[in-house]
Amino acid sequence: MRAIKGYVGVILLYILGMGQACLGIKIGERYHVYIVNDLNQDVLYVHCKSKDDDLGSHGLQVKDKFHFTFRVNVWGTTLFWCNFNWGNINHGGGYHIFWYKDELVYKCGYKEKDCIWFARNDGIYLKNIPENQFQIFYEWQR
């Protein structure tokens, strides 16, 4: 019985290692999320959360940023979302800001691990680090 448990453990480690090698990403690595107020003139209110962490509300003046770091959980299911609010017309909404899928972590940079979001008047942009360009990711909900 003890030998079977040992084999199961080795197989699980092998599977985790292969999954990480295929995607070029590693579970447990530290990621950084930056949210920058790049609006023309308004204060941006941001409230970010995960299933386990509430990062609180933050009022960002133009060009200010909010930054947090975390480690991806062993299951690869780490998810952070933020509620945004700005302007007299109540622009904003709730948006996923980090999820552990290749479509996002590629743009954050496999080496850099920096997810840099810019809130602009027409929506939320993500800096695509490997291509060094900004891409609109979400349009504001109205």
C-alpha positions in Angstrom: 0.0 0.0 0.0 2.8 2.4 0.9 4.5 1.7 -2.5 1.2 2.6 -4.3 0.9 5.9 -2.5 4.5 6.7 -3.5 3.9 5.9 -7.1 0.7 8.1 -7.1 2.7 10.9 -5.6 5.4 10.6 -8.3 2.8 10.5 -11.0 1.1 13.6 -9.7 4.4 15.5 -9.6 5.2 14.4 -13.1 1.8 15.5 -14.4 2.1 18.9 -12.7 5.6 19.3 -14.1 4.6 18.4 -17.7 1.7 20.8 -17.6 3.9 23.6 -16.5 6.5 22.8 -19.1 4.0 22.7 -21.9 2.5 26.1 -21.0 5.8 27.7 -20.0 4.3 28.8 -16.7 4.8 27.6 -13.2 2.3 27.2 -10.4 3.3 29.0 -7.3 5.2 31.8 -9.1 4.7 35.4 -8.0 2.7 37.7 -10.3 2.3 41.4 -10.1 -0.9 43.3 -11.1 -0.8 47.1 -11.7 -3.9 49.2 -12.3 -3.2 52.6 -13.6 -5.6 55.5 -13.8 -5.1 56.8 -17.4 -8.4 58.6 -17.6 -8.5 62.2 -18.9 -9.4 63.8 -15.6 -11.5 61.6 -13.2 -10.7 59.8 -10.0 -10.8 56.0 -10.6 -12.3 54.0 -7.8 -11.1 50.4 -7.7 -12.0 47.5 -5.4 -10.2 44.2 -6.1 -10.9 40.7 -4.7 -10.2 37.1 -5.0 -12.0 34.2 -3.4 -9.7 34.4 -0.5 -8.6 38.1 -0.4 -10.3 41.4 -0.3 -7.8 44.1 -1.3 -10.1 47.0 -0.3 -11.2 50.1 -2.1 -8.8 52.6 -3.6 -9.3 56.0 -5.1 -6.7 56.7 -7.8 -6.0 60.2 -9.0 -5.0 60.5 -12.7 -1.7 58.7 -13.4 -1.8 57.0 -9.9 -1.6 53.2 -9.7 -2.6 50.4 -7.5 -0.3 47.4 -7.3 -0.6 44.0 -5.6 1.3 40.7 -5.8 0.3 37.1 -5.1 1.3 33.6 -5.9 -0.8 31.3 -8.1 -2.4 28.5 -6.1 -1.4 24.9 -6.6 -4.5 24.1 -8.6 -3.9 26.9 -11.1 -7.4 28.4 -10.3 -6.2 31.8 -9.0 -8.7 34.5 -10.1 -8.8 38.2 -9.2 -11.5 40.6 -10.2 -12.0 44.3 -9.7 -14.9 46.7 -9.6 -14.2 50.0 -11.3 -16.2 53.2 -10.9 -15.5 56.7 -12.3 -17.2 59.8 -13.7 -20.5 61.5 -13.1 -22.3 59.1 -15.4 -21.1 56.2 -13.3 -18.9 54.4 -15.8 -17.4 51.2 -14.7 -18.3 47.6 -13.8 -16.7 44.4 -12.6 -13.9 42.8 -14.6 -11.6 39.8 -14.3 -8.1 41.2 -13.8 -6.1 38.0 -13.4 -6.8 34.3 -14.2 -4.3 31.6 -14.7 -4.7 30.9 -18.4 -2.1 31.1 -21.2 -4.1 33.8 -23.0 -3.4 36.2 -20.2 -0.1 35.1 -18.7 1.5 35.3 -22.2 0.5 39.0 -22.4 1.8 39.6 -18.8 5.1 38.2 -19.9 6.2 34.7 -18.9 9.5 36.2 -17.5 8.2 39.5 -16.2 4.9 38.3 -14.7 3.5 41.9 -14.7 -0.1 42.3 -15.6 -0.4 46.1 -16.3 -3.9 47.4 -16.8 -4.7 51.0 -17.9 -8.2 52.5 -17.2 -8.9 54.9 -20.1 -12.0 56.8 -21.1 -13.0 54.2 -23.7 -12.2 51.1 -21.6 -9.6 49.0 -19.9 -6.4 48.2 -21.7 -3.8 45.5 -21.0 -0.2 46.0 -21.8 0.9 43.1 -24.0 4.5 42.9 -22.7 6.0 40.6 -25.4 4.6 42.8 -28.2 5.1 46.1 -26.2 1.7 47.4 -27.1 -1.5 48.3 -25.4 -4.7 46.4 -26.3 -8.2 47.2 -25.3 -9.5 44.3 -23.3 -12.8 45.6 -21.9 -15.1 48.4 -22.9 -16.9 50.1 -20.0 -20.3 48.8 -19.0 -23.0 51.4 -19.1 
